[in-house]
Amino acid sequence: MGFFNKCIKTLETCLSDAKMRKLRVEQVILVSGSTRIPKVQHMLQEFFDGRELCKSVNPDEVVAYGK
């Protein structure tokens, strides 16, 4: 659980550093292996107030396009 909580803390720090509120995030696109972990998905969905996560995008395409 410590690593999962650390992921959320890192997300909070990123948003804070960007001076952005989570409500302004339009879409959450999951990329890479660890985002495929059900617990990570659940915690991200809770963090973003139940918003649906985008899991259908090819991770290589997202990185290539820089979304």
Secondary structure, DSSP 4 states (H G I P E B T S, - for coil): -HHHHHHHHHHHHHHHHTT--GGG----B--SSGGGSHHHHHHHHHHTTTPPPB--S-HHHHHHHT-
